[in-house]
Amino acid sequence: MEFDVLLASDGSENALRAAEYAIGLAALTPKIKVTVLVVNDILEKIKDYLPLRSPVALEEIEDVFREKAQAALNKTLELFKKHQVPVEGVIRMGNPAQETADFAREGGYSQVVIGSRGMGSLKGIVLGSVSSKVIHLSPVPVTVVK
């Protein structure tokens, strides 16, 4: 039986702790396949506020946020590389909680691993809003790493 883990990451300290947890799982069971998912929601939030008269400006802004998402992904993938654990990385745009749950469903993942708080605007109070929403939306068990 194959066990696939989806690690939701935003490159934050808590996300990197969740990555360490996923690396530990992979060390215990070499058949585990880990995929790191970074979802950038900034574009979704600001598109309505951007002047639609300038598609070039929108493209430039999208490029900046894609670069930020790629940097967060690279930061997480480096941990796996350091521990010599095979991993795949994916970037999506949209609502982080919904995209994570949808990706877990579409990919047939066995488990989602996520940090308790990420780089959200208020950084969460007890349990981050994204991790809390993923728990409710995910079709599979979710491990939240403090």
C-alpha positions as a LaTeX table, in Angstrom:
\begin{tabular}{lrrr}
\hline
Residue & $x$ (\AA) & $y$ (\AA) & $z$ (\AA) \\
\hline
Met1 & 0.00 & 0.00 & 0.00 \\
Glu2 & 1.38 & 3.38 & $-0.99$ \\
Phe3 & 1.18 & 6.26 & 1.48 \\
Asp4 & 1.28 & 9.72 & $-0.05$ \\
Val5 & 1.75 & 12.80 & 2.12 \\
Leu6 & 0.82 & 16.31 & 1.03 \\
Leu7 & 2.83 & 18.96 & 2.85 \\
Ala8 & 1.26 & 22.42 & 2.72 \\
Ser9 & 3.96 & 25.06 & 3.02 \\
Asp10 & 4.36 & 28.81 & 2.85 \\
Gly11 & 8.04 & 28.84 & 3.80 \\
Ser12 & 7.32 & 30.09 & 7.34 \\
Glu13 & 9.01 & 28.71 & 10.47 \\
Asn14 & 5.95 & 26.62 & 11.31 \\
Ala15 & 5.77 & 25.27 & 7.76 \\
Leu16 & 9.43 & 24.27 & 7.95 \\
Arg17 & 8.74 & 22.44 & 11.23 \\
Ala18 & 5.93 & 20.61 & 9.42 \\
Ala19 & 8.46 & 19.77 & 6.68 \\
Glu20 & 10.80 & 18.29 & 9.30 \\
Tyr21 & 7.89 & 16.17 & 10.54 \\
Ala22 & 7.19 & 14.94 & 6.99 \\
Ile23 & 10.89 & 14.17 & 6.54 \\
Gly24 & 10.71 & 12.09 & 9.72 \\
Leu25 & 7.73 & 10.18 & 8.34 \\
Ala26 & 9.60 & 9.49 & 5.12 \\
Ala27 & 12.62 & 8.26 & 7.09 \\
Leu28 & 10.41 & 5.80 & 8.98 \\
Thr29 & 8.71 & 4.48 & 5.87 \\
Pro30 & 10.72 & 4.74 & 2.67 \\
Lys31 & 7.63 & 4.03 & 0.53 \\
Ile32 & 6.09 & 7.36 & 1.53 \\
Lys33 & 5.82 & 9.84 & $-1.30$ \\
Val34 & 5.87 & 13.50 & $-0.22$ \\
Thr35 & 4.61 & 16.42 & $-2.28$ \\
Val36 & 5.09 & 20.01 & $-1.13$ \\
Leu37 & 2.26 & 22.36 & $-2.09$ \\
Val38 & 2.63 & 26.13 & $-1.91$ \\
Val39 & $-0.53$ & 28.13 & $-2.54$ \\
Asn40 & $-0.26$ & 31.85 & $-3.12$ \\
Asp41 & $-3.49$ & 33.69 & $-2.37$ \\
Ile42 & $-2.27$ & 37.28 & $-2.64$ \\
Leu43 & $-3.22$ & 37.57 & $-6.30$ \\
Glu44 & $-6.76$ & 36.47 & $-5.57$ \\
Lys45 & $-7.05$ & 39.11 & $-2.86$ \\
Ile46 & $-5.69$ & 42.04 & $-4.85$ \\
Lys47 & $-7.00$ & 41.44 & $-8.39$ \\
Asp48 & $-10.20$ & 43.36 & $-7.69$ \\
Tyr49 & $-8.19$ & 46.37 & $-6.54$ \\
Leu50 & $-5.87$ & 46.57 & $-9.53$ \\
Pro51 & $-6.69$ & 48.83 & $-12.45$ \\
Leu52 & $-7.86$ & 46.59 & $-15.26$ \\
Arg53 & $-6.54$ & 49.06 & $-17.82$ \\
Ser54 & $-3.01$ & 47.73 & $-17.55$ \\
Pro55 & $-2.61$ & 43.99 & $-18.22$ \\
Val56 & 1.17 & 44.50 & $-18.30$ \\
Ala57 & 1.16 & 45.73 & $-14.70$ \\
Leu58 & $-0.95$ & 42.73 & $-13.66$ \\
Glu59 & 1.51 & 40.37 & $-15.36$ \\
Glu60 & 4.42 & 42.02 & $-13.56$ \\
Ile61 & 2.65 & 41.73 & $-10.22$ \\
Glu62 & 1.80 & 38.08 & $-10.92$ \\
Asp63 & 5.47 & 37.44 & $-11.68$ \\
Val64 & 6.51 & 38.93 & $-8.34$ \\
Phe65 & 4.07 & 36.75 & $-6.41$ \\
Arg66 & 5.01 & 33.64 & $-8.39$ \\
Glu67 & 8.64 & 34.34 & $-7.50$ \\
Lys68 & 7.69 & 34.62 & $-3.82$ \\
Ala69 & 5.80 & 31.32 & $-4.02$ \\
Gln70 & 8.79 & 29.71 & $-5.76$ \\
Ala71 & 11.12 & 31.02 & $-3.04$ \\
Ala72 & 8.88 & 29.49 & $-0.34$ \\
Leu73 & 8.82 & 26.20 & $-2.25$ \\
Asn74 & 12.60 & 26.20 & $-2.74$ \\
Lys75 & 13.16 & 26.87 & 0.95 \\
Thr76 & 11.06 & 23.83 & 1.83 \\
Leu77 & 12.56 & 21.59 & $-0.86$ \\
Glu78 & 16.06 & 22.42 & 0.41 \\
Leu79 & 15.24 & 20.74 & 3.73 \\
Phe80 & 14.27 & 17.55 & 1.92 \\
Lys81 & 17.40 & 17.71 & $-0.22$ \\
Lys82 & 19.53 & 18.20 & 2.90 \\
His83 & 18.05 & 15.01 & 4.38 \\
Gln84 & 18.21 & 13.20 & 1.02 \\
Val85 & 14.47 & 12.58 & 0.98 \\
Pro86 & 12.83 & 12.52 & $-2.45$ \\
Val87 & 10.08 & 15.11 & $-2.84$ \\
Glu88 & 8.02 & 16.86 & $-5.48$ \\
Gly89 & 6.95 & 20.50 & $-5.41$ \\
Val90 & 3.84 & 22.22 & $-6.77$ \\
Ile91 & 2.68 & 25.84 & $-6.78$ \\
Arg92 & $-0.95$ & 26.83 & $-7.08$ \\
Met93 & $-2.74$ & 30.15 & $-6.95$ \\
Gly94 & $-5.97$ & 30.62 & $-5.02$ \\
Asn95 & $-7.37$ & 30.12 & $-1.54$ \\
Pro96 & $-4.73$ & 28.14 & 0.41 \\
Ala97 & $-7.15$ & 26.02 & 2.45 \\
Gln98 & $-9.45$ & 25.19 & $-0.45$ \\
Glu99 & $-6.59$ & 24.53 & $-2.87$ \\
Thr100 & $-4.88$ & 22.26 & $-0.33$ \\
Ala101 & $-8.04$ & 20.24 & 0.28 \\
Asp102 & $-8.80$ & 20.05 & $-3.45$ \\
Phe103 & $-5.23$ & 19.00 & $-4.27$ \\
Ala104 & $-5.34$ & 16.29 & $-1.57$ \\
Arg105 & $-8.61$ & 15.00 & $-3.00$ \\
Glu106 & $-7.50$ & 15.13 & $-6.64$ \\
Gly107 & $-4.15$ & 13.49 & $-5.91$ \\
Gly108 & $-5.50$ & 10.71 & $-3.70$ \\
Tyr109 & $-3.21$ & 11.66 & $-0.83$ \\
Ser110 & $-3.35$ & 9.68 & 2.42 \\
Gln111 & $-2.54$ & 12.56 & 4.75 \\
Val112 & $-2.01$ & 16.32 & 4.82 \\
Val113 & 0.73 & 17.81 & 7.01 \\
Ile114 & 0.60 & 21.52 & 7.77 \\
Gly115 & 2.13 & 23.97 & 10.23 \\
Ser116 & $-0.12$ & 25.38 & 12.94 \\
Arg117 & 0.39 & 28.96 & 11.78 \\
Gly118 & 1.83 & 30.41 & 8.64 \\
Met119 & 2.51 & 33.85 & 7.31 \\
Gly120 & $-1.14$ & 34.92 & 7.33 \\
Ser121 & $-1.93$ & 38.57 & 7.96 \\
Leu122 & $-2.55$ & 38.11 & 11.70 \\
Lys123 & $-0.33$ & 35.00 & 12.01 \\
Gly124 & $-3.21$ & 33.17 & 13.74 \\
Ile125 & $-4.09$ & 33.35 & 17.40 \\
Val126 & $-4.36$ & 29.74 & 18.54 \\
Leu127 & $-4.59$ & 27.70 & 15.37 \\
Gly128 & $-3.95$ & 29.45 & 12.09 \\
Ser129 & $-7.00$ & 30.08 & 9.96 \\
Val130 & $-5.57$ & 28.14 & 7.00 \\
Ser131 & $-4.72$ & 25.05 & 9.05 \\
Ser132 & $-8.10$ & 25.21 & 10.76 \\
Lys133 & $-9.91$ & 25.42 & 7.42 \\
Val134 & $-7.82$ & 22.59 & 5.94 \\
Ile135 & $-8.88$ & 20.37 & 8.85 \\
His136 & $-12.51$ & 21.03 & 8.00 \\
Leu137 & $-12.19$ & 20.80 & 4.20 \\
Ser138 & $-9.72$ & 17.95 & 3.80 \\
Pro139 & $-11.02$ & 14.56 & 2.69 \\
Val140 & $-8.10$ & 12.87 & 4.51 \\
Pro141 & $-6.54$ & 13.11 & 7.98 \\
Val142 & $-4.61$ & 16.31 & 8.70 \\
Thr143 & $-1.60$ & 16.50 & 11.00 \\
Val144 & $-1.01$ & 19.99 & 12.37 \\
Val145 & 2.55 & 20.57 & 13.54 \\
Lys146 & 3.17 & 23.23 & 16.21 \\
\hline
\end{tabular}
